Amino acid sequence: MSAVLQEPARELPVFGAWDVVVVGGGPAGIAAAVGAAKHGARTLLVERYGFLGGMGTAGGVTNFAGLYGRRRGEMQQLVHGVADELLARIDALGGLNKPQDGMGGRIRVRSYDTSVYKIAADQLMAAAGVELLFHAWAAAVLMDGARVQALVVETKSGRQAIRANAVIDASGDADVAAFAGVPFTVGDGHGSGLFPTTMFRIGQVDAQPALASVGEFKAINERMAEVEAAKPGVYRFPREGAILRPNIDPREWRANVTQIRNAQGKAMNGVDARELSEGELEGRRQIAEYFRFLKAEVPGFAQSAIVEIAPQVGLRETRRIEGAYALAGDDILSSAKFDDVIGLNAWPMEMHADGRIEWAFPRDAGNAYNHLPWRMLVPQAVDNLLVAGRCASMTHEGQSAARASGGCFVMGQAAGTAAASLGSGRFADVDVSALQARLRADGADLDG
Ligand SMILES: Cc1cc2nc3c(=O)[nH]c(=O)nc-3n(C[C@H](O)[C@H](O)[C@H](O)COP(=O)(O)OP(=O)(O)OC[C@H]3O[C@@H](n4cnc5c(N)ncnc54)[C@H](O)[C@@H]3O)c2cc1C
């Protein structure tokens, strides 16, 4: 049997034409679409699911990280702009938790209700005038020299072409960039990467005993170690460090405890069709096992129930493009500053390694944030494409920090704002100081 088949060429109906087409509705895509529409671009956001939020909803993340960090010794919100508008809408609908501190006061996060996030994101798109095409899977691009002429999507109405003057790839997986021939690396470049996690939420928790026993950030790890010592072999934990945190209502908790390997024992590859499918099964198997432990061994969880297993396995890292600059691990640890700053990242390196999580914090604890440079959005070889979010140009180590929602909002807003005025130019030639002035005027924090 032949390993390949030829697909006959065919004509594609044109769905429409937009100034800016954004692929992916995670934090990067949301901010990109709002940024572009705000600056007068006719903007279409294409999303394969029927709701926005990306990993934040489809991956069940339930928590914004990277928005807060220490500057001049003071813990403060360092990411502003479209992120503020989204958070305000989630808050107005009653879905945003108060800031929660962890890791000895070195991190501050805000958890949210995923259903409220979806509604708030819909509202934000409508208010900004962004058009949406849900249930559309970006499947190819049609090129005109070094420009993307049209995006090809698979929909329930069939395969269609969407013309675009500028395209922003916020797919998380750099799907569009890969179609367009942009060079990329998958994971650590050696067959592994940041390990994926299937998230789940637990309801009907007895809040007081649960908070008293595992309310502190790392208390669940101690409980796991105690139970392992007392009852060796009774439970199999997929990794050492669990993150088990209360949501807005402490009768509901989020669990970030699974770790998905492939048959070789490496991180599951989220852009390999077969591994992705097998990973879904493995995630749910691990959840069933961990929930057995929670119910039997952790105070407050005896009568609890799983209220949601996330719609898909949570992917931290797949493809990262090679762009004009790759944000590196040392940029995080040295609190790097760049002339072409487009916003700030306030999240440390969080490496989901085999069996454990490794954290690495900036050396200057009082200024624990770094600049994100414009060049990390600009791919090689394609003139009218930007790549924002967890698949932007970063090293494996740099991505372990800037992939958090805060950094993705920053990258998306800058990409959308720049795309609105691309005209017939190239992103490689963008006037960065004019872009920075627009971002500042729109409330972004560029650190001065
Ligand atoms: C288990 C887990 C826990 C995490 N915990 C936190 C946390 O506590 N706090 C935090 O801030 N961050 C956390 N993160 C990281 C963060 O959620 C992601 O890195 C962030 O959502 C990435 O944003 P993005 O917009 O780049 O991509 P994504 O959020 O991945 O969004 C990409 C979007 O593109 C869509 N898409 C993909 N391919 C296509 C296609 N071909 N056609 C059409 N649509 C497509 C997807 O459906 C999705 O909506 C976590 C991640 C994981 C996996």
PDBQT file of the ligand as one rigid body, heavy atoms in Angstrom, charges set to zero:
ROOT
HETATM    1  C1  LIG A 501      -2.044  22.572  31.892  1.00  0.00    +0.000 C 
HETATM    2  C2  LIG A 501      -1.665  24.011  31.700  1.00  0.00    +0.000 A 
HETATM    3  C3  LIG A 501      -1.669  24.845  32.794  1.00  0.00    +0.000 A 
HETATM    4  C4  LIG A 501      -1.364  26.180  32.631  1.00  0.00    +0.000 A 
HETATM    5  N1  LIG A 501      -1.440  27.011  33.707  1.00  0.00    +0.000 NA
HETATM    6  C5  LIG A 501      -1.393  28.331  33.494  1.00  0.00    +0.000 A 
HETATM    7  C6  LIG A 501      -1.738  29.230  34.522  1.00  0.00    +0.000 A 
HETATM    8  O1  LIG A 501      -2.025  28.828  35.646  1.00  0.00    +0.000 OA
HETATM    9  N2  LIG A 501      -1.743  30.553  34.224  1.00  0.00    +0.000 N 
HETATM   10  C7  LIG A 501      -1.420  31.008  32.970  1.00  0.00    +0.000 A 
HETATM   11  O2  LIG A 501      -1.472  32.217  32.729  1.00  0.00    +0.000 OA
HETATM   12  N3  LIG A 501      -1.057  30.179  32.004  1.00  0.00    +0.000 NA
HETATM   13  C8  LIG A 501      -1.068  28.862  32.224  1.00  0.00    +0.000 A 
HETATM   14  N4  LIG A 501      -0.773  28.016  31.197  1.00  0.00    +0.000 N 
HETATM   15  C9  LIG A 501      -0.265  28.561  29.937  1.00  0.00    +0.000 C 
HETATM   16  C10 LIG A 501      -1.300  29.275  29.102  1.00  0.00    +0.000 C 
HETATM   17  O3  LIG A 501      -2.598  28.810  29.335  1.00  0.00    +0.000 OA
HETATM   18  C11 LIG A 501      -1.030  29.128  27.610  1.00  0.00    +0.000 C 
HETATM   19  O4  LIG A 501       0.333  29.133  27.339  1.00  0.00    +0.000 OA
HETATM   20  C12 LIG A 501      -1.716  30.248  26.873  1.00  0.00    +0.000 C 
HETATM   21  O5  LIG A 501      -3.110  30.006  26.889  1.00  0.00    +0.000 OA
HETATM   22  C13 LIG A 501      -1.222  30.325  25.444  1.00  0.00    +0.000 C 
HETATM   23  O6  LIG A 501      -1.980  31.292  24.783  1.00  0.00    +0.000 OA
HETATM   24  P1  LIG A 501      -2.034  31.337  23.204  1.00  0.00    +0.000 P 
HETATM   25  O7  LIG A 501      -3.063  32.353  22.871  1.00  0.00    +0.000 OA
HETATM   26  O8  LIG A 501      -0.660  31.492  22.669  1.00  0.00    +0.000 OA
HETATM   27  O9  LIG A 501      -2.486  29.872  22.728  1.00  0.00    +0.000 OA
HETATM   28  P2  LIG A 501      -3.700  28.945  23.180  1.00  0.00    +0.000 P 
HETATM   29  O10 LIG A 501      -4.235  29.354  24.498  1.00  0.00    +0.000 OA
HETATM   30  O11 LIG A 501      -3.208  27.567  22.988  1.00  0.00    +0.000 OA
HETATM   31  O12 LIG A 501      -4.830  29.277  22.104  1.00  0.00    +0.000 OA
HETATM   32  C14 LIG A 501      -4.724  28.862  20.779  1.00  0.00    +0.000 C 
HETATM   33  C15 LIG A 501      -6.103  28.881  20.157  1.00  0.00    +0.000 C 
HETATM   34  O13 LIG A 501      -5.976  28.573  18.764  1.00  0.00    +0.000 OA
HETATM   35  C16 LIG A 501      -6.962  27.613  18.394  1.00  0.00    +0.000 C 
HETATM   36  N5  LIG A 501      -6.400  26.856  17.264  1.00  0.00    +0.000 N 
HETATM   37  C17 LIG A 501      -5.293  26.081  17.296  1.00  0.00    +0.000 A 
HETATM   38  N6  LIG A 501      -5.046  25.590  16.069  1.00  0.00    +0.000 NA
HETATM   39  C18 LIG A 501      -6.019  26.074  15.262  1.00  0.00    +0.000 A 
HETATM   40  C19 LIG A 501      -6.298  25.905  13.867  1.00  0.00    +0.000 A 
HETATM   41  N7  LIG A 501      -5.504  25.185  13.066  1.00  0.00    +0.000 N 
HETATM   42  N8  LIG A 501      -7.382  26.536  13.351  1.00  0.00    +0.000 NA
HETATM   43  C20 LIG A 501      -8.198  27.285  14.157  1.00  0.00    +0.000 A 
HETATM   44  N9  LIG A 501      -7.986  27.466  15.491  1.00  0.00    +0.000 NA
HETATM   45  C21 LIG A 501      -6.890  26.875  16.022  1.00  0.00    +0.000 A 
HETATM   46  C22 LIG A 501      -7.163  26.795  19.639  1.00  0.00    +0.000 C 
HETATM   47  O14 LIG A 501      -8.412  26.136  19.643  1.00  0.00    +0.000 OA
HETATM   48  C23 LIG A 501      -7.047  27.856  20.738  1.00  0.00    +0.000 C 
HETATM   49  O15 LIG A 501      -8.285  28.458  21.013  1.00  0.00    +0.000 OA
HETATM   50  C24 LIG A 501      -1.028  26.667  31.346  1.00  0.00    +0.000 A 
HETATM   51  C25 LIG A 501      -1.014  25.821  30.240  1.00  0.00    +0.000 A 
HETATM   52  C26 LIG A 501      -1.330  24.496  30.414  1.00  0.00    +0.000 A 
HETATM   53  C27 LIG A 501      -1.350  23.601  29.218  1.00  0.00    +0.000 C 
ENDROOT
TORSDOF 0
